[in-house]
Amino acid sequence: MRRGILVLLCLLLMCGSCAAEEAVNRALDAADLSGLEEFAGDAAPELDLQQVVLDAAQGELTTADELLEQLRNRVLDALREALRACGALIAPALLLATLRCALPEGNGGSEGARFLLLCVLMLSMMRLVLGGMEGVEACMRRVGGFADAVAPPLAALMTAAGMTNGAALLSPMATLVGGAVENWLLKYGLPLCRYALALAVAGNLSEAIDLTRACRLMRKAANWGAGLAVTLFTALTAIQGTVISGMDGVAVRTAKYAVDSVTSVIGSGVSDAWDSYVAGILIAKNAVGVSGVVLLLALGLQPMLRTAAAMLMLNLFSALMDMLGERRAANAAEQAAGVCQMLLMLCAAALTLGMILLGAAMAAGRTLLG
């Protein structure tokens, strides 16, 4: 800690009374954003991360219109894809309803044809859900890598501002986020979704088997598990962040007071330089945090929209099948929509963990300029 304070004082004396804007530019140049930019180039190539950081540091987001346009296009693409996938359900559903009305249920040929059509419907539903599951899995894996990519530049900026305790805490918290996503959401959450989808299909192929309660139990387990992970991480971050923030604030203020008390002239000059320097560092840190939030939204937007559109279409299809009297197809579609809801909860939990990490880093140092 003493070495960090000495480095901070040396930087203050070298930069003199530079403006906060100059300090922001120097801080962004000193912070190594290459790892984060490389990650953004692989995960979201359409996002200009460097421009987002510069815009956030200046207090404006000139790329907001472009981001909104991308959001609109992605929403439309997700809806079109879900409509195309749902189109494969229409023909078998109409044939199934026609057979039900045209032929008696006791006819063996009618029952065999209806069973084959029901299998076709189940296969189309599984494809629709598995498409969303693939995107959600990729998104959660990227969130784990994002935590490792964003932690080094934020820790470097916090160390430059004298918040060495907070910087030391940031890397373990990033590791905890990656571990929670990898070892909890991906290891247990996604298999539950696959099992629930299998039960939704198997439990509605015959009226003699009813697996609705088992499917509902898996859905509750996934939803409660995701909520519990977010709650525990939020509580841990809040408690540790409060303690570490107080320690960093006391240490930096003590160092500033010691310099101020040497002489009135030198102390005043260092005090002004310290305020400008720390303000610039905090602005740069928050700019990196804002760019991280934008990157997380870019990562999760497409898979969440795709899965939400699939859930909407399956719920509409379930209502249609119920009106046509096909209860097994309606129940299968409803339970498949429940699997989509599980996937949305898992993806939202992973993104929330990343945003909590960024929020804690951005909140650090608020009391340094009191």
TIVEX-38944 format. One record per residue: x, y, z of N, C-alpha, C in turn; residue in three letters. Coordinates in steps of 0.05 Angstrom, whole numbers, plus 5000, padded with zeros to 4 digits. Each point is the difference from the previous one (the first is absolute). Last residue first. Example, Ala and Ser with C-alpha at 12.3 -4.5 7.8 and 13.67 -1.06 7.14 Angstrom:
2
525749555142501650245001498550225014SER
500648854999498250245000501850245000ALA
***
This chain:
370
470952724961498050135017500950285009GLY
503649244940500050284993497950155017LEU
501349055008502850115000500150304995LEU
492349345003500550175023502850135000THR
496849374933498150225000500650205023ARG
504449124973501350264998498150245001GLY
496249064966502450045017501250284996ALA
492649654948499250135025502450055018ALA
500949524918499450284994499350155026MET
501649075006502550144992499550304995ALA
492649445018501750035024502650154994ALA
494249804928498850205018501750045025GLY
502449314940500650274989498950225018LEU
497949125024502950045002500850284990LEU
491149744988500550065029503050045004ILE
497349734915499350285005500450075029MET
501449104974502050174987499450305006GLY
493749375029502549975015502250184989LEU
491949954953499750165025502549985017THR
499349474922500450294993499950175025LEU
498049095011502850034992500650294994ALA
491049795018501749975024502950044994ALA
493949974928499750255015501750005026ALA
499549214949501550204986499950275014CYS
494949305036502849945002501750214986LEU
490650064993500950055027502949955004MET
496149794917500150295004500950075028LEU
498549104980502450104986500350305003LEU
492249605033502349925016502650104988MET
492150124951500150185023502349935019GLN
498449434928501050254990500250215023CYS
495849195019502949964997501450254990VAL
490650005004501250025027503049955000GLY
495249874920500250295006501150055028ALA
498149134977502350084985500550305003ALA
492249635038502449925015502650084985GLN
491850164956500250175024502449935017GLU
498249484924500850274992500350185024ALA
496649135014502849994992501050284992ALA
490849915020501749975024503050004993ASN
493950014928499950255015501749995025ALA
498949224949501750194986500150275014ALA
494249355035502849915003501950204986ARG
490550144993501150065026502949925003ARG
493050254921502449835002501550075026GLU
492050464964499449755014502449815003GLY
499050934962499449794981499549735013LEU
502650765052497450064987499249794980MET
508449935041497949965020497250054988ASP
507750184948499549715002497849945021MET
502850904990498749914976499349705002LEU
505150395069497250095001498449914976ALA
509249815002498649845020497050095002SER
505750494944499449744988498549825020PHE
503250835031497850044981499149744987LEU
507549975056497650055016497650054982ASN
508349894959499149755011497550045018LEU
504350764963498749844979499049735011MET
504850575059497450134991498649824980LEU
508649745026498149965022497350124993MET
507150154940499249725000497949945022ALA
503950854999498249974977499049714998ALA
506450195065497450125008498049974977ALA
508949724985498649815018497350115008THR
505550554946499349754985498449815018ARG
503550785039497850064982499149754985LEU
507549915055497650045016497650074983MET
508649894958498949755010497550035017PRO
504150814965499149814979498949745012GLN
503850665060497650094986498949804980LEU
508249975059497649865007497550074984GLY
508950394985500349715002497449865004LEU
500450955000500449894973500349705000ALA
499450445082497450014986500249904972LEU
508050075049498349785011497250004987LEU
505950704978500949754989498449765010LEU
498350865036499249994972500849744987VAL
503150155086497149965001498949984971VAL
509150225010499549725007497049945001GLY
502750894987500549844976499649705005SER
499350575073497750044982500449854974VAL
507249995062497749855010497550034982GLY
507750504981500549724994497749835010VAL
499650905022499749974971500549714991ALA
501650245090497149984994499549974970ASN
508850145027499149745011497049964994LYS
503950834978501049794982499049735009ALA
498150735056498550024975500849784981ILE
504850065080497349905005498350024974LEU
508750374998500149705002497249895004ILE
500950934999500549894973500049695001GLY
499350465081497650044985500349884972ALA
507550025055498249795009497350034984VAL
506550664983501049744993498049785006TYR
498350895028499849974971500849724991SER
501150215091497150004993499749964970ASP
508750095033498949755008497049984992TRP
504850814988500849804980498749735006ALA
498650695062498650054975500749804978ASP
504649935082497249945004498450054975SER
509250225002499649714998497049935003VAL
502350905013500549924972499649704996GLY
499350355088497850094983500349924971SER
507149815061497649845006497650084983GLY
507950514996500449744986497549835004ILE
499750825046500350054971500249734985VAL
499550025096497550084988500250034970SER
505749275054500050294997497450084987THR
500349145040502850074998500450304999VAL
491449525000500950125025503050064999SER
495449584927498950275004501250135024ASP
502049094982501450194981499050285004VAL
495949335051502850025008501550194982ALA
491049804979500250185023502950035009TYR
498149394931499650274991500350205023LYS
500449085020502350084985499850304990ALA
492649625043502250035019502550094986THR
492649774948499650265013502250055021ARG
500049174955500650224982499750275013VAL
497749235051502850004993500850244982ALA
490849855024501650095023502950024993VAL
494149654934499650295005501650115023GLY
500349074981501350164979499750295005ASP
495349425057502949985004501550164980MET
490649944990500850165024503049995005GLY
496649474931499850284993500750185023SER
499549075014502450074985499950304992ILE
492449645044502349995017502550104986VAL
492049924950499850215020502450015018THR
499449314935500550264988499850235020GLY
498049115027502950044996500550274988GLN
490949785011501450005026503050064996ILE
494649914922499350245016501550025026ALA
501149234945501250244988499450255016THR
495949195026502949995004501450254989LEU
490749904984500550055028503050005006ALA
497349784913499450285006500650075029THR
500849114971502250164990499550305005PHE
493349395025502449965017502350174990LEU
491950014949499750125027502549975017THR
499749594914500150294998499850135027VAL
499149074996502750084993500350304998ALA
491449645016501749975023502850094994LEU
493749974929499550225019501749995024GLY
500649294939501150244988499550245018ALA
496349185028502949995001501350254988GLY
490649894996500850065027503150005002TRP
496349754917499450285006500950085028ASN
500949094973501750184984499650295007ALA
494449365041502749975009501950194985ALA
490949954973500450155026502849985010LYS
497949504924499950284994500350175025ARG
499449075008502650084988500050304994MET
491949635031502050005021502850084989LEU
492849894940499750255015502150015023ARG
499749224948501050224984499750275015CYS
496449245040503049974999501250234984ALA
490649935003501150095026503049985000ARG
495449694923499750295003501350105026THR
499049114951502450095013500050305005LEU
493649094972499750285007502550095016ASP
495549144934502350105015499750305004ILE
493649494951500449835024502350105017ALA
497350364914498350105021500449845026GLU
507750184923497849825007498450125023SER
507150484963499749814978497749815004LEU
503750695061497650064985499749834975ASN
507449985065497650005016497550064985GLY
508950024961499349735008497349985015ALA
503550864974499449844977499049725008VAL
502850605067497750124986499249844976ALA
507749745048497649935014497550124987LEU
508550244966499549724995497449905013ALA
502950875018499149984972499449714993LEU
503850175084497250104999498949994972ALA
509149785012498349795012497050094999TYR
506350624972499949784981498249785010ARG
501750735056498450094978499749774979CYS
505749875073497250005009498250084977LEU
509350054985498949725000497249985010PRO
504050875003499449904973499249714999LEU
502650375085497650134989499349894972GLY
507949725049497649895010497550114987TYR
509050244972500349725008497349885009LYS
500750934976500549834977500149715007LEU
498550645069498050054979500449804976LEU
506349935073497349985009497950024977TRP
509750044990499649785017497149975011ASN
503050724938501049744990499049775017GLU
497950895026498849944974500749724990VAL
503950315080497149975004498649934974ALA
509350204999499449745012497149955004GLY
502850844966500549794981499449735011GLY
499450715060497950024979500349784979VAL
506750095065497549895012497750014980LEU
508250404977500349715000497549865011THR
500450935006499749924972500249704997ALA
501750355084497150024994499549934971MET
509050045029498549765012497050014994PRO
505150764970500749754986498749755012SER
498950865043498649984974500649744986LEU
503950315085497649855002498749954973LEU
507850535008500749735008497549825002ALA
498950924983501249874977500849715006ALA
496750545071497949944980501149864976GLY
506250295062498449795012497749924981ASN
505650734977501449744997498449775012THR
498851024970498149805011501249724997MET
503950854966500649945028498149805013GLY
500550314906498650195017500649965029ALA
503549414934501150264994498750225017ALA
496649125004502650015013501350284996THR
492049814956499550035029502650025015MET
500449844908499050275005499550045030LEU
502549144972502250184995499250295006ALA
493449325003501949985023502350194997ALA
494049934928498750135023501850005025LEU
503049544921500150304998498650145023PRO
500049025004502750135001500050304995PRO
491549474996501150055026502850135000ALA
494649704923499450275009501450065027VAL
500649134956501150204982499650295011ALA
496549215044502949995001501350224983ASP
490649915000500950075027503050005002ALA
496049694920499850295003501050095027PHE
499049084979502550124989500050305002GLY
492249555029502349915016502650114990GLY
492450164948499950165025502349925019VAL
498649494921501350264995500050185024ARG
495449185004502849954999501650264995ARG
490650044998501049965027503049945000MET
495750094916500050265014501249965028CYS
498649244947502250154990500350275015ALA
492549465020502549875009502550164991GLU
491650274969500250065028502649885011VAL
497649804910500850285004500550085029GLY
496749134981502750034989501050295003GLU
491149805023501849895019502950034991MET
492850244942500450195021502049915021GLY
497949394933501250234987500550225020GLY
495249245027502849954999501650234986LEU
490450015003501250055026503049965000VAL
495349834920499650285008501350065026LEU
499849114970501950164984499850305008ARG
493849405039502749965011502150174985MET
491149994968500250155025502849985012MET
498149494924500250284993500250175025SER
498649085012502650054988500450294993LEU
491549725030501950005022502950064990MET
493149904936499750255015502050015023LEU
499749214951501150224983499850265014VAL
495949265041503049985002501350224983CYS
490749934995500850105026503049995004LEU
496349614923499950294999500850135026LEU
499349074999502350094983500050304997LEU
492849615045502449975016502450104984PHE
491749974957500150225020502549995017ARG
498449304939500650254986500250245019ALA
497349165035502749994992500950264985GLY
491049905026501750045024502949994992GLU
493749834933499850285009501850055023SER
499049124969501650164981500050295008GLY
494649405051502949965004501750174981GLY
490250265041501249884976503049985003ASN
493950425064500549725003501349874976GLY
497250935003502449955016500649715003GLU
495050424912499449945028502649935015PRO
499850684915500149715006499449955030LEU
499950904963499149844977499849705007ALA
503250705062497250054992499049814980CYS
509049945030498349985024497050044993ARG
506750134934499649725006498149965023LEU
502550884980498349894979499449705005THR
506250455056497250095006498149884979ALA
509149844986499149875024497250075007LEU
504050444928499449724993499149855025LEU
502950885014497550004985499249724992LEU
508250105043497950075019497349994985ALA
508149884950499249775016497750055020PRO
502950754949499049794983499349755016ALA
504250755045497250054991498949774985ILE
509150105036498049875018497250024988LEU
507950404961500249714997497949855018ALA
501150955004498649924975500149704996GLY
504850445070497349935007498349924976CYS
508950294988500049755014497249915008ALA
501050844959500749794981500049725014ARG
498550755054497749964982500649784980LEU
506950285057498049855015497649944983ALA
506750554963501049725003498049835015GLU
498050924990499949864974500949715003ARG
500850555076497249944994499749854974LEU
508650305024499149795018497149924995ALA
503650734952501249754991499149765018ASP
497350885024498649914976501249734990LEU
504250415073497349925008498549894975VAL
508550364985500249745013497249905010ARG
500850864961500549794980500149735012ASN
499150755057497649964984500349774980ARG
507550265050498049875017497549944984LEU
506850494959500749725002498049855017GLN
498950924995499449884974500749705000GLU
502350515075497149964998499149874974LEU
509150235011499349785017497049955000LEU
503250754953500849754987499349765016GLU
498450845038498249954977500749744986ASP
505750295069497549915011498049934977ALA
509550355001499249764987497349895009THR
504450775038499250074972499249754985THR
500450305103500249754985499050064972LEU
504550565092498049984979500549754984GLU
505850345071497450055010497849994979GLY
509849824995499250284995497250065009GLN
503749125008501750185015499350294996ALA
495449344951499249995028501850185017ALA
502249904909497450155003499150015029ASP
507749494978500550294997497550165004LEU
499149065001501550095023500550304998VAL
496049594926498150015023501450105025VAL
505249854923498450244997498050035023GLN
505349224997501750245005498450254998GLN
495849184977500450035029501650255006LEU
493649684920502650145001500550085029ASP
493949184952500150215021502850125000LEU
497249244945498650244991500250235019GLU
503549115018501650154981498750254989PRO
499549345086498150194988501550184980ALA
504549255040497349955009497950184987ALA
509550074980499249734995497049955007ASP
504050855016500249944971499149724993GLY
500650285091497650124986500149944970ALA
507449725051497649845007497650114986PHE
507850494991500249744985497649835006GLU
500750805048499450054972500249754983GLU
502649955090497150044998499150054972LEU
509349925017498649755005497050024998GLY
505350784992500349834977498649735003SER
501250825058497349904992500249814977LEU
506250475081500349824978497249884993ASP
503150975047498649755005500149834975ALA
503850864996501649835017498649735006ALA
495650674948502449914986501649805017ASP
492650415039499149814979502349894984LEU
501750675064499249755013499249794980ALA
502150874970502449865009499349735013ARG
492950564974501449904977502549845007ASN
495350445069498449784989501449874976VAL
503850775039500449765017498449764990ALA
498850834958502649894993500649755017GLU
492150465020499849874973502749884991GLU
499450515081498949735003499849854973ALA
507650755011497149995001499149715003ALA
509550355039498749934975497049985004CYS
508150305057497250085002498549944974SER
508649435025499550275008497050065003GLY
505549194975497950114983499350285008CYS
506749525048500850024972497950134983MET
498449835092502150214997500850044971LEU
494049305022498750265004502050224996LEU
503149124996498450074976498750275003LEU
504649665074501950064978498550084975CYS
495049695073501050275005502050094978LEU
496549124997497950194995501050295004LEU
505749285022499750034971497950204993VAL
501049805091502450154989499850034970LEU
493349495042499750285006502450164990ILE
500449074991497950114982499650305005GLY
505849525057501250044973498050124981ARG
497049775085501750235001501350054973ARG
494849235011498350245000501750255000MET
***
